[in-house]
Amino acid sequence: MEQRRTRRFQLQLPLSITRSGAERVLLPGLTNNISSSGVLFTTQREPDLGGPIEYLIVLNREGPQSVSLRCMGKVLRADRISTSSDTNSTNFQIAATLERYEFVRGHAVPA
């Protein structure tokens, strides 16, 4: 039986990759699960395996002011997944660490 150090929460939240390695990007995604040490999410482009990654998870879109979590970590795994019978529709399931984070209010995606 698989044992994990931290509990995973099955949450589907909007996510944006804002930096992959040294490259600034704006790539949308969706979380599959989150723990205190990492996140599993899907996106349309494969980031550099083992490289640094910065991503933004939107925690609260509703209400007077949105709240997001800006995360910095490292890409641990990237698996290609098919999303439909269309061969042009391929996403990647990414496992990344959550090494540092900060809460940000309002519009937090960098320009």
Backbone as a ProteinNet text record, in pm:
[ID]
protein_1_A
[PRIMARY]
MEQRRTRRFQLQLPLSITRSGAERVLLPGLTNNISSSGVLFTTQREPDLGGPIEYLIVLNREGPQSVSLRCMGKVLRADRISTSSDTNSTNFQIAATLERYEFVRGHAVPA
[TERTIARY]
84	0	89.1	51.2	128.1	105	212.8	202.3	266.6	198	246.5	275.8	369.9	405.9	300.9	234.1	134.2	1.8	-106.2	-238.7	-264.7	-325.7	-362.7	-509.6	-538.9	-675.9	-714.9	-821.4	-869.5	-942.8	-874.1	-930.6	-904.9	-1008.6	-992.8	-1006.6	-891.8	-884.8	-809.4	-845	-770.4	-626.1	-535.9	-393.1	-332.4	-232	-156.3	-8.6	64.8	209.9	257.8	337.1	385.6	534.2	606.6	747.9	782.2	852.2	899.5	1047.7	1131.1	1275.1	1303.3	1378.1	1407.8	1306.4	1216.7	1121	993	952.5	822.6	715.8	611.8	503.5	371.2	264.1	130.4	53.5	50	-5.2	-112.3	-238.4	-345	-341.5	-399.3	-409.2	-518.4	-526.1	-627.4	-567.1	-578.3	-522.8	-606.1	-539.9	-606.9	-607.7	-492.1	-483.9	-369.1	-378.9	-283.2	-248.1	-120.5	-78	10.6	57.5	145.1	282.6	315.3	447.5	445.4	325.8	323.3	184.7	180.9	54.8	64.2	-49	-61.7	-163.2	-126	-215.6	-200.8	-295.2	-288.8	-272.9	-200.2	-177.8	-147.2	-138.4	-123	21.6	115.7	256.2	342.2	441.4	528.2	640.4	648.5	760.6	886.6	1001.4	1128.9	1130.9	1151.8	1159.8	1279.7	1256.7	1362.3	1389.1	1329.6	1353.7	1262.1	1297.1	1212.8	1083.8	979.5	849.9	782.8	713.6	633.1	491.2	396	256.8	164.6	48.1	-50.2	-178	-225.6	-349.8	-455.3	-566.4	-675.1	-760.2	-761	-835.6	-977.8	-996.2	-1127.9	-1150.8	-1232.7	-1267.9	-1390.6	-1470.3	-1595.9	-1566.4	-1665.3	-1650.3	-1590.4	-1572.2	-1525.7	-1380.4	-1295.6	-1155.4	-1106.1	-1044.5	-995.1	-870.1	-848.6	-730.9	-663.4	-532.9	-455.5	-334	-276.2	-155.3	-45.7	58.8	172.2	273.2	306.4	390.1	517.6	625.9	752.7	792.7	839.7	879.6	964.5	960.8	1040.4	951.8	966.8	889.4	948.2	865.9	910.2	877.7	762.5	715.9	624.8	629.6	541.5	498.1	369.5	315	218.7	235.2	144.3	13	-98.9	-231	-317.1	-397.1	-490.9	-620.4	-676.8	-799.2	-923.5	-905	-1018.9	-967.2	-1057.2	-1016.7	-939.8	-947.7	-874.2	-724.6	-640.9	-497.5	-428.6	-489.7	-431.9	-462.8	-543.9	-584.5	-506.6	-387.5	-302.1	-268	-277	-236.1	-126.1	-70.1	31.8	-13.5	9.3	-17.2	117.5	125	250.1	246.2	350.9	369.6	481.1	453.7	552.6	555	672.5	683.7	625.9	596.1	551.8	652.8	758.5	868	850.3	794.3	764.8	632.8	562.2	436	406.2	317	266.2	123.9	41.8	-94.6	-92.4	-169.8	-182.7	-330.7	-364.6	-503.4	-517.5	-635.1	-662.6	-598.8	-580.5	-523.7	-374.5	-330.6	-193.5	-107.9	-162.7	-81.9	12.3	143.1	238.4	220.7	253.2	241.2	356
-118	0	125.2	222.5	345.4	434.1	483.5	573.7	706.2	813.1	946.9	1021.3	1114.6	1194	1297.9	1350.7	1454.9	1416.6	1467.2	1438.5	1516.6	1451.2	1516.3	1554.2	1671.5	1719.1	1723.1	1653.9	1649.1	1780	1874.9	2006.2	2039.3	2081.3	2127.2	2278.7	2344.5	2490.1	2541.3	2660.1	2718.6	2745.7	2719.4	2736.3	2799.7	2884.2	2941.9	2926.2	2869.8	2868	3005.8	3072.2	3205.5	3206.3	3100.4	3088.7	2940.5	2904	2767.1	2775.7	2733.2	2753.5	2901.9	2953.8	3097.2	3173.1	3101.6	3161.1	3205.9	3331.5	3379.2	3330.9	3269.8	3217	3251	3232.3	3240	3123.3	3014.5	2889.3	2840.9	2830.9	2789.3	2639.8	2603.7	2464.8	2446.7	2326.3	2292.7	2192.6	2220.7	2128.8	2001.5	1890.8	1763.1	1736.2	1757.4	1746.6	1832.4	1867.5	1956.8	1899.8	1910.3	1876.7	1990.5	1981	2085.9	2083.8	1976.1	1967.5	1970.4	1969.6	1971.7	1975.5	1976	1984.1	1896.1	1838.1	1764.4	1840.7	1876.6	1955.9	1916	1959.3	1937.8	2072	2068.2	2186.9	2141.6	2236.9	2202.5	2190.9	2233.7	2231.4	2168.7	2092.9	2024.2	2116.9	2144.9	2224.9	2138.4	2202.8	2131.5	2043.1	1914.5	1820	1852.5	1863.1	1895.6	2043.8	2123.3	2267.2	2341.2	2465.8	2547.3	2586.8	2605.8	2645.1	2739.2	2837.8	2927.4	2919.2	2901.1	2888.2	2957.7	2993.3	3068.7	2986.3	2957.4	2882.6	2979.8	2990.4	3079.9	3007.6	3061.3	2999.5	3051.1	3178.9	3239.5	3342	3305.1	3399.6	3480.8	3423.4	3488	3594.6	3677	3775.8	3905.1	3999.5	4133	4136.9	4044.2	4044.5	3900.5	3868	3731.9	3708.5	3582	3541.7	3427.3	3439.7	3337.1	3299.6	3186.5	3138	3133.3	3217	3216.5	3116.3	3013.8	2903.1	2892.8	2854.8	2827.7	2685.1	2611.6	2474	2419.9	2288.6	2219.1	2113	2094	1994.3	1855.9	1767.5	1632	1530.6	1548	1448.8	1517.4	1472	1522	1402.4	1372.8	1260.6	1311.7	1263.1	1299.1	1224	1296.4	1233.2	1278.8	1189.5	1224.9	1271.2	1377.6	1433.4	1397.3	1347.3	1304.7	1215.8	1174.8	1091.3	1172.1	1304.5	1392.1	1386.6	1349.7	1334.5	1467.8	1579.8	1710.9	1760.5	1685.8	1728.4	1649.8	1698.3	1633.1	1731.6	1686	1765	1690.9	1756.3	1696.1	1701.8	1593.8	1590.4	1613.9	1720.6	1766.4	1750.9	1691.6	1687.8	1786.2	1880.6	1981.7	1998.5	2030.7	2057.2	2194.2	2215.3	2345	2382.3	2452.1	2482.6	2614.8	2713.6	2844.6	2892.7	2971.6	3027.2	3158	3234.8	3357.1	3378.8	3434.9	3470.1	3605.4	3619.1	3746.2	3775.5	3901.8	3944	4018.1	4010.1	4082.4	4016.4	4091.9	4041	4018.3	3891.5	3860.7	3807.2	3789.9	3737.4	3846.9	3821.3	3925.7	3967.4	4091.4	4144.5	4099.3
0	0	0	-80.7	-93.2	28.9	88.6	202.3	165.6	197	166.3	294.9	285.7	402.9	435.9	333	355.5	290.1	344.5	293.2	165.3	67.9	-58.1	-55.3	-109.9	-118.9	-266.2	-300.7	-438.7	-468.3	-527.5	-558.8	-704.6	-773.8	-911.6	-911.7	-916	-911.5	-1033.6	-1082.8	-1194.5	-1154.4	-1246.2	-1222.5	-1346.2	-1326.8	-1438.4	-1409.5	-1504.8	-1493.2	-1538	-1453.8	-1487.8	-1521.6	-1481.1	-1515.5	-1522.4	-1630.4	-1648.1	-1678.7	-1584	-1598.5	-1592.6	-1687.1	-1692.1	-1777.1	-1842	-1936.4	-1866.7	-1892	-1843.1	-1940.6	-1887.8	-1970.4	-1903.5	-1974.6	-1917	-1975.9	-1901.6	-1949.5	-1852.8	-1897	-1806.7	-1776	-1663.7	-1622.3	-1519	-1464.5	-1363.9	-1267	-1137.3	-1038.4	-1031.2	-999.1	-972.1	-822.7	-759.1	-614	-563.4	-434.1	-370.4	-233.4	-196.3	-60.6	-11.3	111.1	164.5	98.9	26.5	-35.2	-187.8	-249.5	-395	-453.4	-585.7	-658.9	-783.9	-821.8	-947.2	-1030.4	-1154.3	-1237.9	-1383.7	-1465.5	-1609.5	-1679.6	-1790.5	-1872.3	-2014.3	-2108.8	-2249.8	-2296	-2215.8	-2257.9	-2148.8	-2189.3	-2094.2	-2047.5	-1916.6	-1867.1	-1857	-1834.2	-1823.9	-1700	-1719.7	-1609.7	-1521.2	-1392.1	-1296.7	-1282.2	-1369.5	-1367.6	-1271.9	-1240.7	-1153.8	-1224.7	-1144.2	-1197.7	-1098.5	-1151.9	-1069.2	-1122.8	-1032.9	-1074.6	-976.2	-1024.8	-947.9	-941.7	-822	-802.4	-751.5	-823.2	-783.9	-679.6	-557.4	-448.4	-439	-470.3	-455	-564.7	-661.9	-769	-731.2	-644.1	-602.9	-497.3	-472.3	-366.8	-416.6	-326.7	-366.4	-411.6	-363	-401.9	-414.5	-528.8	-548.4	-463.4	-429.1	-352.2	-426.7	-443.9	-512.9	-430.7	-466.6	-402.8	-508.8	-493.4	-585.9	-530.4	-610.7	-564.8	-647.1	-580.8	-646.9	-611.1	-710.4	-686.1	-798.8	-812.9	-913.4	-978.6	-1109	-1183	-1154.3	-1099.2	-1066.2	-1174.6	-1238.3	-1335.9	-1436.4	-1560.5	-1666	-1750	-1750.5	-1826.4	-1932.5	-2055.2	-2164.8	-2145.2	-2156.4	-2145.9	-2262.6	-2316.3	-2422.9	-2359	-2415.8	-2358.3	-2438.4	-2559.8	-2641.6	-2753.7	-2841.6	-2955.1	-3059.3	-3052.9	-3145.1	-3111.3	-3206.1	-3180.2	-3152.9	-3190.9	-3164.5	-3023.8	-2950.8	-2817.3	-2712.4	-2679.6	-2581.2	-2471.7	-2347.8	-2232.4	-2159.7	-2060.8	-1976.4	-1832.1	-1760.6	-1617.3	-1549.5	-1471	-1413	-1261.5	-1205.4	-1060.2	-1027.9	-938.4	-901.7	-750.7	-699.2	-556.3	-524.6	-399	-349	-240.1	-281.1	-189.4	-117.1	-188.1	-127.8	-183.1	-103.9	-152.1	-80.9	-142.7	-81.1	-129	-40.2	-77.4	-146.3	-253.1	-322.4	-343.8	-329.8	-347.8	-479.3	-534.8	-658.2	-778.7	-884.7	-1010	-990.1	-984.4	-947.3	-1060.3	-1179.4	-1289.3	-1336.4	-1340.4	-1380.4	-1525	-1553.3	-1690	-1776.4
[MASK]
+++++++++++++++++++++++++++++++++++++++++++++++++++++++++++++++++++++++++++++++++++++++++++++++++++++++++++++++

